[in-house]
Amino acid sequence: MLDESKAQALVEFNKQTVFFPSYQFAYSQLSKAVGATEIRKTASCAFIIGPSGSGKSRLCELFTDTFNPPYIECDKDGIFKIITALYCIVPAPVTIKGICTTLLKALGVYPPHGDVHALNELLLDRLKKCRVRVIILDEIQRLLKPEAEKSRGVTLDWLVTLLSKSEIPIMLAGTEECELLLKEQKKQSFSPFIRRYCYVAYLEHFKFSELETSEYYMTLKVLDQQLFKLMKFEGDVHLHDLMIMAPLYVASVGSLEYLRQIVHEAVICALTRNATTLTRQDFFEACQCLNLPKQLSETTNPFTLTLSECLALITGYTHEQANLRTNSAR
């Protein structure tokens, strides 16, 4: 068990976010969409696309948190909970009724069973009364699943109608498959969906690089600085040392989510033994207890490999990904 001060420091560390360049750009696209909507009085929206583990959900939650927290307000029509920003995960299977119900529940309304039209009217009314300024729908790739094929077009048309009637920007976030959704809509001349979703940002897993200007190196260095400050660590082992960052990449394959999980577990290992330094053994133990399905070394713990073995695996993976991109572009 960690003592209270160490546990709190770990909580604070896990709250830290590194705004590397592409992450900052994605965040700015969300901000631009809200700003454009308020100036033009027409809902202008952002679409954040990236693989699982690239930080989309965290980004959306951070953006939501920049708005005023919910509060209660009373007026002549009753008591209302003012919620300026809504973050919701798209329900599966994706239906208009399901999305309406999810949004209404987030607004504190548990509607009785009714038809889609009634739910839609109730949603528009509640969005206005709660003074919602932005809606974020995460996991929108569920709209591309085979079971949603028949309802996809109708759902997108409904979404555009909701944007027009509410004048509230509805941001979307989803995995790489969502690029197909954008391409599909671009084929339609003057698609109202494409006109609304004019701010697009792509997030990716980190590419390995030991250059100080790379996003991978920058992220590890900033996390390392925050870690040493909050934990009061000492010593010469740092996240951005090549002997740490290479096996970290082999274990995480550049996924921000896996990267943070490994670092979190390694820190717990160090704190559990009351150490003030991190060691490779801490990272070894972290990888031993975590399920890392994309790990490049398959059944071998990355922190038992030599630097040259790690770099060889990374080079092979990089070439493989480059060939896949080349073949898919043909």
Secondary structure, 3 states (H helix, E strand, C coil): CCCHHHHHHHHHHHHCCCCCHHHHHHHHHHHHHHHHHHHHCCCCCEEEECCCCCCHHHHHHHHHHCCCCCEEEEECCEEEEECCEEEEECCCCCCHHHHHHHHHHHCCCCCCCCCHHHHHHHHHHHHHHCCCCEEEEECHHHHHCHHHHHHHHHHHHHHHHHHHHHCCCEEEEECCCHHHHHHHHHCCCCCHHHHHCCEEEECCCCCCCCCCCCHHHHHHHHHHHHHHHHHCCECCCCCCCHHHHHHHHHHHCCCHHHHHHHHHHHHHHHHHCCCCECCHHHHHHHHHHCCCCCCCCCCCCHHHCCHHHHHHHHHHHHHHHHHHHHHHHC
